[in-house]
Amino acid sequence: MPFPSSQNRRTFLTAATLLALGGLAGCNTTSVLAPPGDGSDETEATLGLINNLRKARGLSPLSRDPAAASAALSQAGRMAKAGKMAHLIGITDSFGARMKSQSVSLPAAENIAVGQADAQKAYLAWLNSPKHLENMLGPGYSGLGVAVMRNPASGNRPYWAMVLSSGI
């Protein structure tokens, strides 16, 4: 077998390097800031807003779901700790597995947001987003949990999470 020319070797090495860099760019690694600080359950602050919206559309109201509220607080904390808004944090993260491990009845949905000063502003952000609105109007959902978490290491930006569940 002939030894490749130096031009072929350079072309091969360039292509291999670009492929490797492309693969690394697709990885979802997470830098971790200090543990999140200030967090709270905001379900009561949003439940009436969402139920008014659902009532206007002829849908049944939601109820506070403690498992969904706990899952929302956990997700808000995960985002605040990572310093980024994302449903999936880390390459092995799975929404379904996360919900199951937190006893959230499936099917379930999650809305996230960052930067809103209060629950009403987070609700309005979700209301004005077609996919988030679709989640809030999901006919299969009966439970709700909403939470916010701030992290001093990321400038105390509020990270919001809403979890809608199919049972309580």
C-alpha positions, 0 to 999 in steps of 0.5 A, a space after each residue: 500500500 503506497 504511503 499518502 502524499 503530504 498534500 493528501 495527509 494535510 487534507 485528511 488531517 484538516 478534514 479530521 480536525 474539522 469533524 472533531 471540532 464539529 462534534 465538540 461544538 454539538 456537545 452540551 456541556 455545562 459550566 457550573 456556577 455556585 449553588 443557586 440561592 433564593 428560590 420560591 414556589 410561585 404556583 399560587 401567583 400564576 394559577 389564577 392567571 392560567 385558569 382564567 385563560 383556560 376558562 376563556 377557552 372552555 378548558 378545565 382548571 388546573 390545580 396545584 400539584 405538589 410534585 409538579 411544584 417540586 419539579 419546577 423548583 428543581 428545574 429553576 434551580 438547575 438553570 440558575 446553577 448552570 447560569 443558562 436557560 435550557 430544558 436539558 442541562 448536560 448530555 445525559 439529561 432526559 425530561 421524561 426521566 426527570 419527571 418520573 424521578 420526581 413523581 410527576 404524572 405523565 404526560 407532562 410539559 415544561 415551560 421555562 423563562 429567564 429574566 422576568 421580574 415576577 410571576 405575572 411577567 413570566 406568565 405573559 412571556 409564556 402567553 406570548 409564545 405559541 409553544 408555551 401557550 399550547 402547553 398551558 392550554 393542553 387539555 390533558 393537563 390537570 396539575 401545575 407547579 411554577 417556581 423561580 430561582 436566583 443565583 448570586 453567581 449569575 447576577 441574581 437573574 430569575 430563572 423560571 420553570 412551569 411544570 404541567 402534569 396530567 394528574 395530582 
